Amino acid sequence: MTIAEVAKAFAELCKSGDHEAAGARFWAEDVVSREAMDGPMAEVRGKAAVKAKGDWWYDNHEVHSVETEGPFIHGDQFALRFAMDVTAKQTGQRIQMAEIGLYTVADGKVVEERFFY
């Protein structure tokens, strides 16, 4: 698949609310996920570890809505903009978040995802 085809298919899955399917289909086995924070999930390596990071996030947040814009493509990368309305289950605090996901693609797979917020 071309970068445009990967970006479009990945974005469509996210837009339909199926972020897990986007990862399952497009993450490389050795994918790296980087967050804009310190801590144990700041950098996670490997498809299973990145899935576990996502599972933790969904287990700890009630998701009210997610809007996805994009993809915005440049070279071997594409970006998506996410607008989220979530409640942190531990605190009950409702949060509106904006985040950019930057994805690097090689051989039809996402080899790195990097989040900006």
C-alpha positions in Angstrom: 0.0 0.0 0.0 1.1 3.6 -0.6 1.5 6.1 2.2 -1.8 7.7 1.0 -3.6 4.4 1.1 -2.3 3.5 4.6 -3.1 7.0 5.9 -6.6 7.0 4.4 -7.5 3.6 5.7 -6.0 4.2 9.1 -7.9 7.6 9.4 -11.2 6.0 8.3 -11.0 3.4 11.0 -10.3 6.1 13.6 -13.1 8.2 12.3 -15.5 5.3 12.7 -14.4 4.9 16.3 -12.3 1.8 15.8 -8.9 2.9 16.9 -8.0 -0.6 18.0 -8.7 -2.0 14.5 -6.4 0.7 13.0 -3.6 -0.4 15.3 -4.2 -4.1 14.8 -4.2 -3.7 11.0 -1.4 -1.2 10.5 1.1 -1.3 13.4 4.4 -3.0 12.6 5.4 -5.8 15.0 8.2 -3.5 16.3 6.2 -0.3 16.3 7.3 2.5 18.7 4.8 4.7 20.4 5.9 8.0 22.0 3.9 10.3 24.3 4.7 13.9 25.1 5.1 13.1 28.8 7.5 11.5 31.3 6.7 8.1 32.9 6.5 4.5 32.1 4.3 5.0 28.9 6.4 7.8 27.5 8.0 5.3 25.0 6.5 1.9 24.4 8.0 -0.7 21.9 6.3 -3.6 20.2 2.8 -4.2 18.9 1.6 -6.0 22.1 3.0 -3.3 24.4 1.4 -0.5 22.4 -1.9 -2.4 22.4 -1.6 -2.8 26.2 -1.0 1.0 26.5 -4.2 1.7 24.6 -6.1 -0.9 26.7 -4.9 0.9 29.9 -6.1 4.2 28.5 -9.5 2.9 27.7 -9.8 1.1 31.0 -9.1 4.4 32.8 -11.2 6.8 30.8 -14.8 7.0 29.9 -14.9 8.2 26.3 -17.8 10.5 25.5 -16.7 11.4 22.0 -13.7 11.5 19.7 -13.4 13.4 16.4 -10.7 12.7 13.9 -9.4 15.1 11.2 -7.0 14.2 8.4 -5.0 12.5 7.2 -2.4 15.2 6.5 0.4 13.5 4.5 4.0 14.4 4.0 6.6 12.0 2.7 6.6 8.8 4.7 4.4 10.3 7.5 0.9 11.4 8.1 -0.8 13.3 10.9 -4.3 13.0 12.4 -5.9 15.6 14.7 -8.0 14.2 17.5 -10.5 16.1 19.7 -11.6 14.1 22.7 -14.1 14.5 25.4 -13.3 12.0 28.2 -13.8 11.5 31.9 -10.9 10.2 34.0 -12.4 7.3 36.0 -10.1 7.7 39.0 -11.0 11.4 39.6 -14.3 11.8 37.8 -12.9 14.9 36.0 -14.2 15.5 32.6 -11.6 16.7 30.1 -11.7 18.0 26.6 -8.4 17.3 24.9 -6.8 18.1 21.5 -4.0 15.9 20.3 -2.0 15.4 17.1 -0.8 11.9 16.2 2.2 11.8 13.8 2.6 8.4 12.1 5.7 7.1 10.2 5.1 4.4 7.7 7.5 1.8 6.2 6.5 -1.1 4.0 2.8 -0.4 4.5 3.0 -0.5 8.3 3.1 2.2 11.0 6.6 1.9 12.5 6.3 4.9 14.9 3.5 7.0 16.3 4.2 10.2 18.2 1.7 12.2 20.1 1.6 16.0 20.6 -0.7 17.7 23.1 
